[in-house]
Amino acid sequence: MADQRIEEELAHLRRVTEELSDVVTRQAGEIELLTRRVRMLMQRAAEQEATGSGGVVLADERPPHY
């Protein structure tokens, strides 16, 4: 009886470990993708700031020449 319970517990722990491994692998991929996107956005923002075109004009905002 004890051997069967130990084997069941071990099987359960193996399954949970595999599921957690899959979750960690998926999240690592998502983190990598998000990191690349943030890096790209930061680069774009830096380029806009360097060229002086970083301002955002809102629809109800008057242009500076008024």
Residue pairs with C-beta under 8 A, 6 or more apart in sequence:
45 54
48 54
57 63
